[in-house]
Structure formats: structure tokens, C-alpha cells
Amino acid sequence: EIPEIMVRSFLESNGFMHINEAKSRWGHRCYPLHAAVRLKKSSAVKALLQVGARRDVKYRGYTPEEYAKQKHHRWGGYEDVLKIFQMHIPLQLPSREECEPTSEDSTEIPEDEGV
């Protein structure tokens, strides 16, 4: 199934409007990725990650991956969900220094003279 279609269906069936929108659950902010973990929906976890769900949001102090580890340690049965997180390694963004232009990279456009 196409990730976007799967995500739309998961969001609608679980009362979310957006992949990174939180809703209140027992007085805490719960995100779709946490809900997919709680429900052991590895295919939904994978699809959410593929379409850009944030991995750094927290529910009860846990990121989605930490939440899966905690649930697995306590109850077991979260192997498939944890595999998705391990396979879906986030991109390493370059550091700020690596993004700073050097004089060699300069793409200044010379000003027109005499205009």
C-alpha cells in the first residue's frame, strides 16, 4: 500500500489531523507515531516515518522509539516495531560549519557598472 494512503487511513481512524499533530490522551500529548507504536502497527510506523513524521516528539517523556523500547521491555511483542526504527535511520544533517559558504563557494553576482 502507498505510504500516503496508509497514513491518511491511520490518522483518520485514530482521530489525528496531521502526522505531527498531538492530541490529548490521559492528560499527555500523544502523537500518531506513538499511537502506532502502542497499537503495534509496524506498517503504520514505517509509513509515518516515510512521509516525515517527527521522531523527536515526546509522549510521557519518551520519543516514539524509546516508547517502543519501554513497552517491549515491560510487555514484549514490539520486535517488529523496533526493527522499523532500526531500519529507518534518520538522515544526519550537516553541521552549521559545513553549511557556511567559503570564499571559494561565493556566487556573488557582479553589480552592473555605470547603471
TIDREN-745540 format. One record per atom (N, C-alpha, C): y, x, z; residue number from 1; residue in one letter; atom name. Coordinates in steps of 0.2 Angstrom, whole numbers, always signed. Atoms other than C-alpha are relative to their C-alpha. Last residue first. Layout:
REM residues N
{v: Y	u: X	w: Z	num: NUM	residu: a	atome: CA}
...
REM end
This chain:
REM residues 115
{v: +1	u: +7	w: +1	num: 115	residu: v	atome: N}
{v: +259	u: +119	w: -72	num: 115	residu: v	atome: CA}
{v: +5	u: -3	w: +5	num: 115	residu: v	atome: C}
{v: -5	u: +2	w: +4	num: 114	residu: g	atome: N}
{v: +263	u: +138	w: -74	num: 114	residu: g	atome: CA}
{v: +0	u: -8	w: -1	num: 114	residu: g	atome: C}
{v: -7	u: -4	w: -1	num: 113	residu: e	atome: N}
{v: +247	u: +144	w: -68	num: 113	residu: e	atome: CA}
{v: +5	u: -3	w: -5	num: 113	residu: e	atome: C}
{v: -3	u: -1	w: +7	num: 112	residu: d	atome: N}
{v: +232	u: +132	w: -67	num: 112	residu: d	atome: CA}
{v: +7	u: +3	w: +2	num: 112	residu: d	atome: C}
{v: -6	u: +5	w: +1	num: 111	residu: e	atome: N}
{v: +224	u: +135	w: -50	num: 111	residu: e	atome: CA}
{v: +3	u: +1	w: -7	num: 111	residu: e	atome: C}
{v: -6	u: -3	w: +0	num: 110	residu: p	atome: N}
{v: +207	u: +144	w: -50	num: 110	residu: p	atome: CA}
{v: +5	u: -5	w: -2	num: 110	residu: p	atome: C}
{v: -2	u: +1	w: +7	num: 109	residu: i	atome: N}
{v: +192	u: +134	w: -45	num: 109	residu: i	atome: CA}
{v: +7	u: +2	w: +0	num: 109	residu: i	atome: C}
{v: -7	u: +3	w: +0	num: 108	residu: e	atome: N}
{v: +184	u: +140	w: -29	num: 108	residu: e	atome: CA}
{v: +2	u: +0	w: -8	num: 108	residu: e	atome: C}
{v: +0	u: +3	w: +7	num: 107	residu: t	atome: N}
{v: +165	u: +142	w: -31	num: 107	residu: t	atome: CA}
{v: +7	u: -3	w: +0	num: 107	residu: t	atome: C}
{v: -6	u: +3	w: +1	num: 106	residu: s	atome: N}
{v: +163	u: +155	w: -17	num: 106	residu: s	atome: CA}
{v: +0	u: -3	w: -7	num: 106	residu: s	atome: C}
{v: +2	u: +6	w: +2	num: 105	residu: d	atome: N}
{v: +145	u: +160	w: -15	num: 105	residu: d	atome: CA}
{v: +6	u: -5	w: -2	num: 105	residu: d	atome: C}
{v: +4	u: +0	w: +6	num: 104	residu: e	atome: N}
{v: +148	u: +178	w: -15	num: 104	residu: e	atome: CA}
{v: -1	u: -7	w: -2	num: 104	residu: e	atome: C}
{v: -4	u: -2	w: +5	num: 103	residu: s	atome: N}
{v: +162	u: +176	w: -2	num: 103	residu: s	atome: CA}
{v: -3	u: +0	w: -7	num: 103	residu: s	atome: C}
{v: -2	u: -7	w: +0	num: 102	residu: t	atome: N}
{v: +149	u: +168	w: +9	num: 102	residu: t	atome: CA}
{v: +5	u: +1	w: -6	num: 102	residu: t	atome: C}
{v: +0	u: -4	w: +6	num: 101	residu: p	atome: N}
{v: +146	u: +150	w: +12	num: 101	residu: p	atome: CA}
{v: +3	u: +7	w: +1	num: 101	residu: p	atome: C}
{v: -7	u: -2	w: +1	num: 100	residu: e	atome: N}
{v: +140	u: +144	w: +29	num: 100	residu: e	atome: CA}
{v: +1	u: +4	w: -6	num: 100	residu: e	atome: C}
{v: -4	u: +4	w: +4	num: 99	residu: c	atome: N}
{v: +124	u: +135	w: +28	num: 99	residu: c	atome: CA}
{v: +7	u: +2	w: -2	num: 99	residu: c	atome: C}
{v: +3	u: -1	w: +6	num: 98	residu: e	atome: N}
{v: +113	u: +149	w: +35	num: 98	residu: e	atome: CA}
{v: +4	u: -5	w: -5	num: 98	residu: e	atome: C}
{v: -2	u: -6	w: +3	num: 97	residu: e	atome: N}
{v: +125	u: +150	w: +50	num: 97	residu: e	atome: CA}
{v: -3	u: +1	w: -8	num: 97	residu: e	atome: C}
{v: -7	u: +0	w: +3	num: 96	residu: r	atome: N}
{v: +123	u: +132	w: +53	num: 96	residu: r	atome: CA}
{v: +2	u: +6	w: -3	num: 96	residu: r	atome: C}
{v: -5	u: -1	w: -5	num: 95	residu: s	atome: N}
{v: +104	u: +134	w: +54	num: 95	residu: s	atome: CA}
{v: +7	u: -1	w: -3	num: 95	residu: s	atome: C}
{v: -3	u: -6	w: +0	num: 94	residu: p	atome: N}
{v: +93	u: +127	w: +40	num: 94	residu: p	atome: CA}
{v: +5	u: +0	w: +6	num: 94	residu: p	atome: C}
{v: -7	u: -1	w: +3	num: 93	residu: l	atome: N}
{v: +84	u: +111	w: +44	num: 93	residu: l	atome: CA}
{v: +3	u: +7	w: +0	num: 93	residu: l	atome: C}
{v: -5	u: -4	w: -4	num: 92	residu: q	atome: N}
{v: +66	u: +112	w: +48	num: 92	residu: q	atome: CA}
{v: +6	u: +1	w: -4	num: 92	residu: q	atome: C}
{v: -3	u: -5	w: +3	num: 91	residu: l	atome: N}
{v: +57	u: +97	w: +40	num: 91	residu: l	atome: CA}
{v: +4	u: +4	w: +5	num: 91	residu: l	atome: C}
{v: -7	u: +1	w: +2	num: 90	residu: p	atome: N}
{v: +47	u: +86	w: +52	num: 90	residu: p	atome: CA}
{v: +3	u: +7	w: -4	num: 90	residu: p	atome: C}
{v: -4	u: -5	w: -3	num: 89	residu: i	atome: N}
{v: +28	u: +89	w: +52	num: 89	residu: i	atome: CA}
{v: +7	u: -1	w: -2	num: 89	residu: i	atome: C}
{v: -7	u: +1	w: +2	num: 88	residu: h	atome: N}
{v: +19	u: +74	w: +47	num: 88	residu: h	atome: CA}
{v: +5	u: +4	w: +3	num: 88	residu: h	atome: C}
{v: +0	u: -1	w: +7	num: 87	residu: m	atome: N}
{v: +1	u: +80	w: +48	num: 87	residu: m	atome: CA}
{v: +7	u: -1	w: -2	num: 87	residu: m	atome: C}
{v: +2	u: -7	w: +2	num: 86	residu: q	atome: N}
{v: +2	u: +82	w: +67	num: 86	residu: q	atome: CA}
{v: +1	u: +2	w: -7	num: 86	residu: q	atome: C}
{v: -6	u: -4	w: -2	num: 85	residu: f	atome: N}
{v: +11	u: +65	w: +69	num: 85	residu: f	atome: CA}
{v: -1	u: +8	w: -1	num: 85	residu: f	atome: C}
{v: -6	u: +1	w: +4	num: 84	residu: i	atome: N}
{v: -2	u: +57	w: +59	num: 84	residu: i	atome: CA}
{v: +6	u: +4	w: +2	num: 84	residu: i	atome: C}
{v: +1	u: -4	w: +6	num: 83	residu: k	atome: N}
{v: -16	u: +65	w: +68	num: 83	residu: k	atome: CA}
{v: +6	u: -1	w: -5	num: 83	residu: k	atome: C}
{v: -2	u: -7	w: -2	num: 82	residu: l	atome: N}
{v: -9	u: +58	w: +85	num: 82	residu: l	atome: CA}
{v: -1	u: +5	w: -7	num: 82	residu: l	atome: C}
{v: -7	u: +0	w: -1	num: 81	residu: v	atome: N}
{v: -10	u: +40	w: +78	num: 81	residu: v	atome: CA}
{v: +2	u: +8	w: +1	num: 81	residu: v	atome: C}
{v: -3	u: +1	w: +6	num: 80	residu: d	atome: N}
{v: -28	u: +43	w: +73	num: 80	residu: d	atome: CA}
{v: +8	u: +0	w: -1	num: 80	residu: d	atome: C}
{v: +1	u: -5	w: +5	num: 79	residu: e	atome: N}
{v: -33	u: +50	w: +89	num: 79	residu: e	atome: CA}
{v: +3	u: +0	w: -7	num: 79	residu: e	atome: C}
{v: -6	u: -1	w: +4	num: 78	residu: y	atome: N}
{v: -25	u: +36	w: +100	num: 78	residu: y	atome: CA}
{v: -1	u: +6	w: -5	num: 78	residu: y	atome: C}
{v: +0	u: +4	w: +6	num: 77	residu: g	atome: N}
{v: -41	u: +29	w: +107	num: 77	residu: g	atome: CA}
{v: +6	u: +1	w: -4	num: 77	residu: g	atome: C}
{v: +4	u: -2	w: +5	num: 76	residu: g	atome: N}
{v: -39	u: +36	w: +125	num: 76	residu: g	atome: CA}
{v: +1	u: -5	w: -6	num: 76	residu: g	atome: C}
{v: +5	u: +5	w: +3	num: 75	residu: w	atome: N}
{v: -32	u: +26	w: +139	num: 75	residu: w	atome: CA}
{v: -5	u: +2	w: -5	num: 75	residu: w	atome: C}
{v: +1	u: +5	w: -5	num: 74	residu: r	atome: N}
{v: -21	u: +38	w: +150	num: 74	residu: r	atome: CA}
{v: -6	u: -5	w: -2	num: 74	residu: r	atome: C}
{v: +3	u: -3	w: -6	num: 73	residu: h	atome: N}
{v: -22	u: +54	w: +140	num: 73	residu: h	atome: CA}
{v: -2	u: -5	w: +5	num: 73	residu: h	atome: C}
{v: +6	u: -3	w: +1	num: 72	residu: h	atome: N}
{v: -20	u: +44	w: +124	num: 72	residu: h	atome: CA}
{v: -3	u: +3	w: +6	num: 72	residu: h	atome: C}
{v: +5	u: +5	w: +1	num: 71	residu: k	atome: N}
{v: -6	u: +34	w: +130	num: 71	residu: k	atome: CA}
{v: -7	u: +2	w: -1	num: 71	residu: k	atome: C}
{v: +0	u: +3	w: -7	num: 70	residu: q	atome: N}
{v: +4	u: +49	w: +136	num: 70	residu: q	atome: CA}
{v: -5	u: -5	w: +0	num: 70	residu: q	atome: C}
{v: +4	u: -5	w: -4	num: 69	residu: k	atome: N}
{v: +0	u: +58	w: +119	num: 69	residu: k	atome: CA}
{v: -1	u: -3	w: +7	num: 69	residu: k	atome: C}
{v: +7	u: +0	w: +2	num: 68	residu: a	atome: N}
{v: +6	u: +43	w: +109	num: 68	residu: a	atome: CA}
{v: -5	u: +5	w: +4	num: 68	residu: a	atome: C}
{v: +2	u: +6	w: -3	num: 67	residu: y	atome: N}
{v: +22	u: +42	w: +120	num: 67	residu: y	atome: CA}
{v: -8	u: -1	w: -2	num: 67	residu: y	atome: C}
{v: +2	u: -1	w: -7	num: 66	residu: e	atome: N}
{v: +25	u: +60	w: +117	num: 66	residu: e	atome: CA}
{v: -3	u: -6	w: +3	num: 66	residu: e	atome: C}
{v: +5	u: -4	w: +0	num: 65	residu: e	atome: N}
{v: +24	u: +57	w: +98	num: 65	residu: e	atome: CA}
{v: -2	u: +1	w: +7	num: 65	residu: e	atome: C}
{v: +6	u: +3	w: +2	num: 64	residu: p	atome: N}
{v: +35	u: +42	w: +99	num: 64	residu: p	atome: CA}
{v: -6	u: +4	w: +0	num: 64	residu: p	atome: C}
{v: -1	u: +1	w: +8	num: 63	residu: t	atome: N}
{v: +48	u: +51	w: +109	num: 63	residu: t	atome: CA}
{v: -6	u: -3	w: -2	num: 63	residu: t	atome: C}
{v: +5	u: -4	w: +4	num: 62	residu: y	atome: N}
{v: +46	u: +48	w: +128	num: 62	residu: y	atome: CA}
{v: +2	u: -1	w: -7	num: 62	residu: y	atome: C}
{v: -1	u: -7	w: -1	num: 61	residu: g	atome: N}
{v: +59	u: +44	w: +142	num: 61	residu: g	atome: CA}
{v: -5	u: +4	w: -5	num: 61	residu: g	atome: C}
{v: +2	u: -1	w: -6	num: 60	residu: r	atome: N}
{v: +54	u: +25	w: +143	num: 60	residu: r	atome: CA}
{v: +0	u: +8	w: +1	num: 60	residu: r	atome: C}
{v: +2	u: +6	w: -4	num: 59	residu: y	atome: N}
{v: +57	u: +24	w: +125	num: 59	residu: y	atome: CA}
{v: -3	u: +2	w: +6	num: 59	residu: y	atome: C}
{v: +5	u: +1	w: -6	num: 58	residu: k	atome: N}
{v: +65	u: +38	w: +116	num: 58	residu: k	atome: CA}
{v: -1	u: -7	w: +3	num: 58	residu: k	atome: C}
{v: -2	u: +6	w: -4	num: 57	residu: v	atome: N}
{v: +72	u: +42	w: +99	num: 57	residu: v	atome: CA}
{v: -5	u: -1	w: +6	num: 57	residu: v	atome: C}
{v: -3	u: -2	w: -6	num: 56	residu: d	atome: N}
{v: +68	u: +59	w: +92	num: 56	residu: d	atome: CA}
{v: +3	u: -5	w: +5	num: 56	residu: d	atome: C}
{v: +6	u: -2	w: -5	num: 55	residu: r	atome: N}
{v: +55	u: +55	w: +79	num: 55	residu: r	atome: CA}
{v: +3	u: +1	w: +6	num: 55	residu: r	atome: C}
{v: -2	u: -6	w: -4	num: 54	residu: r	atome: N}
{v: +68	u: +45	w: +68	num: 54	residu: r	atome: CA}
{v: -6	u: +1	w: +5	num: 54	residu: r	atome: C}
{v: -1	u: +2	w: -7	num: 53	residu: a	atome: N}
{v: +60	u: +33	w: +55	num: 53	residu: a	atome: CA}
{v: +2	u: +7	w: +4	num: 53	residu: a	atome: C}
{v: -5	u: -3	w: -4	num: 52	residu: g	atome: N}
{v: +63	u: +41	w: +38	num: 52	residu: g	atome: CA}
{v: +1	u: -3	w: +7	num: 52	residu: g	atome: C}
{v: -6	u: +3	w: +2	num: 51	residu: v	atome: N}
{v: +53	u: +31	w: +25	num: 51	residu: v	atome: CA}
{v: +6	u: +2	w: +4	num: 51	residu: v	atome: C}
{v: -1	u: -1	w: +7	num: 50	residu: q	atome: N}
{v: +38	u: +42	w: +26	num: 50	residu: q	atome: CA}
{v: +7	u: -3	w: -2	num: 50	residu: q	atome: C}
{v: -3	u: -7	w: +1	num: 49	residu: l	atome: N}
{v: +39	u: +42	w: +45	num: 49	residu: l	atome: CA}
{v: +1	u: +2	w: -7	num: 49	residu: l	atome: C}
{v: -7	u: -1	w: -4	num: 48	residu: l	atome: N}
{v: +38	u: +23	w: +46	num: 48	residu: l	atome: CA}
{v: +3	u: +7	w: -1	num: 48	residu: l	atome: C}
{v: -4	u: +3	w: +5	num: 47	residu: a	atome: N}
{v: +23	u: +23	w: +33	num: 47	residu: a	atome: CA}
{v: +8	u: +1	w: +3	num: 47	residu: a	atome: C}
{v: +0	u: -4	w: +6	num: 46	residu: k	atome: N}
{v: +13	u: +35	w: +43	num: 46	residu: k	atome: CA}
{v: +6	u: -2	w: -4	num: 46	residu: k	atome: C}
{v: -3	u: -6	w: -3	num: 45	residu: v	atome: N}
{v: +16	u: +26	w: +60	num: 45	residu: v	atome: CA}
{v: +2	u: +4	w: -6	num: 45	residu: v	atome: C}
{v: -7	u: +1	w: -1	num: 44	residu: a	atome: N}
{v: +12	u: +10	w: +51	num: 44	residu: a	atome: CA}
{v: +4	u: +6	w: +2	num: 44	residu: a	atome: C}
{v: -3	u: +1	w: +7	num: 43	residu: s	atome: N}
{v: -4	u: +17	w: +44	num: 43	residu: s	atome: CA}
{v: +7	u: -2	w: +1	num: 43	residu: s	atome: C}
{v: -2	u: -7	w: +3	num: 42	residu: s	atome: N}
{v: -8	u: +24	w: +62	num: 42	residu: s	atome: CA}
{v: +3	u: -1	w: -7	num: 42	residu: s	atome: C}
{v: -1	u: +2	w: +8	num: 41	residu: k	atome: N}
{v: -6	u: +6	w: +69	num: 41	residu: k	atome: CA}
{v: +1	u: +7	w: -3	num: 41	residu: k	atome: C}
{v: +5	u: -4	w: +4	num: 40	residu: k	atome: N}
{v: -12	u: +10	w: +87	num: 40	residu: k	atome: CA}
{v: +0	u: -1	w: -7	num: 40	residu: k	atome: C}
{v: +5	u: +4	w: +3	num: 39	residu: l	atome: N}
{v: -2	u: -5	w: +94	num: 39	residu: l	atome: CA}
{v: -6	u: +4	w: -4	num: 39	residu: l	atome: C}
{v: +3	u: +4	w: -5	num: 38	residu: r	atome: N}
{v: +7	u: +6	w: +106	num: 38	residu: r	atome: CA}
{v: -5	u: -4	w: -3	num: 38	residu: r	atome: C}
{v: +5	u: -4	w: -4	num: 37	residu: v	atome: N}
{v: +10	u: +19	w: +92	num: 37	residu: v	atome: CA}
{v: -3	u: -5	w: +5	num: 37	residu: v	atome: C}
{v: +6	u: -2	w: +4	num: 36	residu: a	atome: N}
{v: +17	u: +6	w: +80	num: 36	residu: a	atome: CA}
{v: -5	u: +4	w: +4	num: 36	residu: a	atome: C}
{v: +5	u: +6	w: +0	num: 35	residu: a	atome: N}
{v: +28	u: -1	w: +94	num: 35	residu: a	atome: CA}
{v: -6	u: +1	w: -4	num: 35	residu: a	atome: C}
{v: +3	u: +0	w: -6	num: 34	residu: h	atome: N}
{v: +35	u: +17	w: +97	num: 34	residu: h	atome: CA}
{v: -5	u: -6	w: +0	num: 34	residu: h	atome: C}
{v: +5	u: -5	w: +0	num: 33	residu: l	atome: N}
{v: +39	u: +19	w: +79	num: 33	residu: l	atome: CA}
{v: -4	u: +0	w: +7	num: 33	residu: l	atome: C}
{v: +6	u: +2	w: +4	num: 32	residu: p	atome: N}
{v: +47	u: +2	w: +78	num: 32	residu: p	atome: CA}
{v: -5	u: +6	w: +1	num: 32	residu: p	atome: C}
{v: -1	u: -1	w: +7	num: 31	residu: y	atome: N}
{v: +59	u: +7	w: +93	num: 31	residu: y	atome: CA}
{v: -6	u: -2	w: -4	num: 31	residu: y	atome: C}
{v: +7	u: -2	w: +3	num: 30	residu: c	atome: N}
{v: +59	u: +1	w: +111	num: 30	residu: c	atome: CA}
{v: +2	u: +0	w: -8	num: 30	residu: c	atome: C}
{v: -1	u: +0	w: +8	num: 29	residu: r	atome: N}
{v: +75	u: +1	w: +121	num: 29	residu: r	atome: CA}
{v: -6	u: +3	w: -3	num: 29	residu: r	atome: C}
{v: -1	u: -7	w: +4	num: 28	residu: h	atome: N}
{v: +70	u: -2	w: +139	num: 28	residu: h	atome: CA}
{v: +1	u: -2	w: -7	num: 28	residu: h	atome: C}
{v: -6	u: -3	w: -3	num: 27	residu: g	atome: N}
{v: +72	u: -18	w: +151	num: 27	residu: g	atome: CA}
{v: +1	u: +7	w: -3	num: 27	residu: g	atome: C}
{v: +0	u: -1	w: -7	num: 26	residu: w	atome: N}
{v: +55	u: -24	w: +148	num: 26	residu: w	atome: CA}
{v: +5	u: +4	w: +3	num: 26	residu: w	atome: C}
{v: +6	u: +2	w: -2	num: 25	residu: r	atome: N}
{v: +57	u: -23	w: +129	num: 25	residu: r	atome: CA}
{v: -1	u: +2	w: +8	num: 25	residu: r	atome: C}
{v: +2	u: +0	w: -7	num: 24	residu: s	atome: N}
{v: +74	u: -23	w: +122	num: 24	residu: s	atome: CA}
{v: -7	u: -2	w: +1	num: 24	residu: s	atome: C}
{v: -1	u: +6	w: -3	num: 23	residu: k	atome: N}
{v: +76	u: -19	w: +104	num: 23	residu: k	atome: CA}
{v: -3	u: +0	w: +7	num: 23	residu: k	atome: C}
{v: +3	u: +1	w: -6	num: 22	residu: a	atome: N}
{v: +80	u: -3	w: +95	num: 22	residu: a	atome: CA}
{v: +0	u: -7	w: +2	num: 22	residu: a	atome: C}
{v: -3	u: +5	w: -5	num: 21	residu: e	atome: N}
{v: +84	u: -1	w: +77	num: 21	residu: e	atome: CA}
{v: -4	u: -1	w: +6	num: 21	residu: e	atome: C}
{v: -2	u: -4	w: -6	num: 20	residu: n	atome: N}
{v: +78	u: +15	w: +68	num: 20	residu: n	atome: CA}
{v: +4	u: -5	w: +5	num: 20	residu: n	atome: C}
{v: +4	u: -5	w: -2	num: 19	residu: i	atome: N}
{v: +67	u: +7	w: +55	num: 19	residu: i	atome: CA}
{v: +2	u: +3	w: +6	num: 19	residu: i	atome: C}
{v: -1	u: -6	w: +4	num: 18	residu: h	atome: N}
{v: +78	u: -9	w: +53	num: 18	residu: h	atome: CA}
{v: -5	u: +6	w: +3	num: 18	residu: h	atome: C}
{v: -4	u: +1	w: +6	num: 17	residu: m	atome: N}
{v: +78	u: -27	w: +58	num: 17	residu: m	atome: CA}
{v: +0	u: +6	w: -4	num: 17	residu: m	atome: C}
{v: -5	u: -5	w: +1	num: 16	residu: f	atome: N}
{v: +64	u: -27	w: +71	num: 16	residu: f	atome: CA}
{v: +3	u: -2	w: -7	num: 16	residu: f	atome: C}
{v: -6	u: +2	w: -2	num: 15	residu: g	atome: N}
{v: +54	u: -43	w: +77	num: 15	residu: g	atome: CA}
{v: +6	u: +6	w: -1	num: 15	residu: g	atome: C}
{v: -1	u: -2	w: -7	num: 14	residu: n	atome: N}
{v: +36	u: -36	w: +76	num: 14	residu: n	atome: CA}
{v: +8	u: -1	w: +3	num: 14	residu: n	atome: C}
{v: +5	u: +3	w: -4	num: 13	residu: s	atome: N}
{v: +30	u: -46	w: +61	num: 13	residu: s	atome: CA}
{v: +1	u: +2	w: +7	num: 13	residu: s	atome: C}
{v: +0	u: +7	w: -1	num: 12	residu: e	atome: N}
{v: +46	u: -42	w: +52	num: 12	residu: e	atome: CA}
{v: -5	u: -3	w: +5	num: 12	residu: e	atome: C}
{v: -6	u: +2	w: -3	num: 11	residu: l	atome: N}
{v: +46	u: -24	w: +55	num: 11	residu: l	atome: CA}
{v: +1	u: -7	w: +1	num: 11	residu: l	atome: C}
{v: +0	u: -2	w: -7	num: 10	residu: f	atome: N}
{v: +28	u: -22	w: +51	num: 10	residu: f	atome: CA}
{v: +6	u: -2	w: +4	num: 10	residu: f	atome: C}
{v: +5	u: +4	w: -3	num: 9	residu: s	atome: N}
{v: +30	u: -31	w: +34	num: 9	residu: s	atome: CA}
{v: -1	u: +1	w: +8	num: 9	residu: s	atome: C}
{v: -3	u: +6	w: +0	num: 8	residu: r	atome: N}
{v: +45	u: -21	w: +29	num: 8	residu: r	atome: CA}
{v: -4	u: -5	w: +4	num: 8	residu: r	atome: C}
{v: -5	u: -1	w: -5	num: 7	residu: v	atome: N}
{v: +36	u: -5	w: +34	num: 7	residu: v	atome: CA}
{v: +4	u: -7	w: +0	num: 7	residu: v	atome: C}
{v: +3	u: +0	w: -6	num: 6	residu: m	atome: N}
{v: +21	u: -10	w: +23	num: 6	residu: m	atome: CA}
{v: +5	u: +0	w: +6	num: 6	residu: m	atome: C}
{v: +2	u: +7	w: +0	num: 5	residu: i	atome: N}
{v: +32	u: -14	w: +8	num: 5	residu: i	atome: CA}
{v: -4	u: -1	w: +7	num: 5	residu: i	atome: C}
{v: -6	u: +5	w: -1	num: 4	residu: e	atome: N}
{v: +42	u: +2	w: +10	num: 4	residu: e	atome: CA}
{v: -3	u: -7	w: +1	num: 4	residu: e	atome: C}
{v: -3	u: -1	w: -7	num: 3	residu: p	atome: N}
{v: +26	u: +13	w: +12	num: 3	residu: p	atome: CA}
{v: +6	u: -5	w: +2	num: 3	residu: p	atome: C}
{v: -7	u: -4	w: +1	num: 2	residu: i	atome: N}
{v: +18	u: +6	w: -4	num: 2	residu: i	atome: CA}
{v: +3	u: +0	w: +7	num: 2	residu: i	atome: C}
{v: -6	u: +4	w: +0	num: 1	residu: e	atome: N}
{v: +0	u: +0	w: +0	num: 1	residu: e	atome: CA}
{v: +6	u: +4	w: +0	num: 1	residu: e	atome: C}
REM end
